[in-house]
Amino acid sequence: MEREFRFACTAPENREQVRQEIAYALEKRLDLYTRERCPRLTALTDRINSVPKVSPEVSRRRAVLRTPFAVVDWLLGTVLLMAAWTDPAGMPVVLGAGIVGAVTGIVFLWRRKRRLLAVLQIVLGLLLAVVMGTSGGELAGLAGMGIVYLVIGAAALLPAGRSRKSTFEKQAEPLAERLEWAEGKQVRLIFSDTGMRLAVGEDVSQEYPDDQLETAVETEHLLMLAVANQGVTLQKNDLPGEELPALRRELARMKYTCLMADAG
C-alpha cells in the first residue's frame, strides 16, 4: 500500500531563517554520522564539552579587571619604544621589551576595548607626529612612531568586519536557493513497503529503495531528507498540517531526528 504526501511548494517567507535552519540541520546530520562511525571520538568530544564554561557575565568582569593591566602594558611598552626608537641598534633589549609590551596591550584592547585603544593611539600619535615632528633634533625621529600609532588608532575606529560564514552556512545557500526554484511546483513523497518515490509534478519521479533512505532531519519550518547521497529540502507549511504526523511515521524508517522541543 502506498502513502502519498503532496507539497505545494511556495517561496520561503524568511529566507535568512531558512538558511540558518538548513545550516543547523546539516551540522546535526554530520554530528549523527560522526557519532555512528566514530563513537570513541565523539565520547571524548562530549567529555571535553562537558567541562563547565565561564558564563558571559564572568567573562565580562574578567575583561573589565584586565583592561587596566592592558593599558599599563601598552603605556610601558610605548615608553620603552620611545626610548629605543631613535637608537634601536644601541638598545635592542629595550626595543624588544617595548615591542612586546605595546603589542600585548594593543592586542587585548583591540579585542575588548577598541574605542579606548583608538583614543589612546590617536592622542599619542598626534602628540608624537605633530609636537615631536616640529621640535627638531633627535626627538623629530619619533614622528614616524606617531604616524604608526595614528594608523593603528584609525584602524581601531573602523567597524568590525562580519564574521566569516561557517562551512555549513555556505552549504546551506544552494539548498535554500532550491526552495525558491521550486516555487509553484508540486513535490510528492510516495512511500511503499519497499522504499520511497520522489516526484516533481506529474512526470518526473525517482525511486529510492529502503537501503538508500539515509537520514531525515526536522526543524521548526523544514524537513531535510538525505537519500542516495542527495539532499531534499521541503517546507512543512507546504504540506497540509494534518498529514505531518503520518509523514513522521513514514520517516521513522530512516534515521529520523527532530530538532524541535515538541514534534507534535
N, C-alpha and C positions, 0 to 999 in steps of 0.2 A: 504494500500500500504506500502511495506517495503522499507526502505532506508538502504543500507549496506555500511559500511566503513571498508576497509581492511588495516591492519597494518602489513607490512613485518618487523618483529622485528629484530633489529640489536643491537650490544653491544654499550653502551654509549661511545662516544668519550672522554668525560671529566667526569670521574666518580665522582670526588670531586665536580664539579659544579652541577652535577645531585643530589648528596646528599644534597647540600645546598638548591637547589630549592625545593626538597621534604620537607625538614625541614621547609622552609619558608611557603610552601603551607599548611602543617599541622598546623602551628601556626595560619595562617589566617583562616583556617577552624574552629579551636577552637574559634577564636575571633568572627566569624559569628554566631556560635552556641550560644556563651555566650550572644551576643547582642540580639538574638532572645528570649532566655529563661530568661535572667536577664537584662532587659533594664535599670532598675534603677541603678544597679551596674555598668554597662558599662557607663552610663551617668556620674556617679561620677568619674570613672576612667578617662574618657575623660576630665573632668574638671581639675583633678589633672595634667594630662599630658599636658594640655594647658598652664600651668604656664611656662613662658619663662625660658629656660635653659641657663646656663652660657656657652658661646662659648669656644671652646678648647683654643683659644688664651688667653682669660681672665683667664681661669683655669691655664694655663701655667705661666702667670705673677704672679698670686697669689702664686703658688708654689715657684717661684723664691724669692718672697718677704718673704715668711715664712721660707725658708731654714735657714737664719741666726738665727732666733729665735729657730729653732730646734737644731742648733749647740750649741747655748748658753744653752738651756735646757740640752742637752747631757753633756756639759762641766761642768756646775754647779752640775748636778746630779752625775757626776763622781767624782768631788772633794769631795762632801759630802759623797759619798760611800767610798772613800779612807780614809776619816777622821773616819768613823764609822766601817770600815771593821775589824780592829784589835780588836775592843771592841764593838761589836754590842749590848750587853746587857747593857752597860753603856750609850749608846747614841741611844736609839730606835727612837726618833723623827728625829734625823739627818739621821739615816739609812733609815727610811721611806721616808723622803723628797728626799734623794739621789736616791732611787729606782724609785720614781715617775718621777723625772726629767730625769734620764738616760733612763728609758723605754719610756717616751714621745718622747724624741729626737730620740731614736733608731727606734721606730715605724714609725715616719714621714719620716726619712731618708731612711728607708728600702723600703717604698712605692714610694718615689720620687727621692732619690739620693743614690742608693745602692752603687755605686762606691765610693762616698765620705764617706759614712758610713764605707765601708771596709777599706779605708785608715786610717781613724781616729781610728777605733777599733784595727787594726793590729799594727799601730805605738805605740799607748799607751799600747797595750797588750804586745808587745815585751819589751817596757821600764819597765813595771811592772814585767814581768816574768823573764827577764834576769838581769836587773840592781838591782831591789829591792830583787830578789831572792838570789843574791850573796852578798848582803850587810850585811846580818845577822841582828840580833836584832829584834825588833818589826816590822820593815818595811818588813822583809822577808815574813811576812804573806800576803803581797799584791801580792805575786807571784801567789796565787790562783786566785785572781781577774784578774790578767793579762791573765791567761790561759782562763778564761771565756770570756774575751774580744777578745782574739785571735780566739776562736771558732766562736763567732758571726761574726767577720770580715771575716773569711774564708767562712762561710755560705753565707755572702752577695756577695761573688765573684762568687758563683755558678750561672749558668744560671737559669733564672726564669722558673718555671715549666709551662707546657702547660695548658691553661685554660681548665676546665672540659667541656665536651660536655653537651649541654642542653638536656632536655628530648626529644625535637623534633628531634635533631640530632641523638639521639640513636634510635628513632623510624624510622628514615629515612633509616638507614643502611639496614635492611632486605628488605625494599621496593626497594632500589637500587639494591640489590642482585637479586631480582626477574627479573629486567630488563636484567641482564646478563644471567640469566637462560633461559629467553625467546628468546635468540638469535637464529635465524634461523627458528623460529616458525611464523605462521601467526595467528594473532588475528583479529577477525571480530566483529564489533559492528553493530547489526541489529536492527533498530528502526521500530516499528509498531505503530498503533494508540493506542495500549493498554500497551505498555511497551518497554523493550529492551531485546535483547538476546545477550549474550556474548559467542562467540565460539572461541575455540583454535584448529586450524587445521580444519579438515572436520568432526570430530567425536564428540569431547567433546563440549557441549554447556550448558548454563544455562539461564533460563528465569527469568526476573525480571519485574513484573508489575509496573505501574507508581508509585504506593504508596511506592515502595521500592527503587525508584531512589531518592537519598538524595541530594548530592551536587556534583558539578563539579568545579574544580579549574584549570585554565590555567596559566602556567608560560611561560617563554621565550622558553623553549625547551620541556615542558612536558604537558600532560593532566592527571589530577588525578581525578578519579571518586570514589564516595562513594555510594555503592549500597548494601542494605540489611546488613548494618554493616560490609561490606567488602571493601577493598581498591583495586582499579585497577589503575596502573600507566602505561602510554604509552608515547612513544616519538613522538613528532609531525613530525619529519623528516622521520618517518617510514610510514607516510600516504602521498599519493600524494598531493602536495601543493594546487592544485585547489579544493580539496574536503574539506579543512579545514573550509571555510565559511559555507558550508552546514552542517557540523558536529556541528559547534557552534549553528546553528539554532535549531538543534535537542536537544542539551544540554540545551537550554533555558527552557525546561520543568522541569529541575532540578533547584536547587539553584546554578546558574552559576556565578562564579567570575573570572574575568580576571585580573591577577597581572602584566599586561603589559601596557606600556603607549599607545600602538596602537595595537588593536586586528586585524587590517586588514579588 
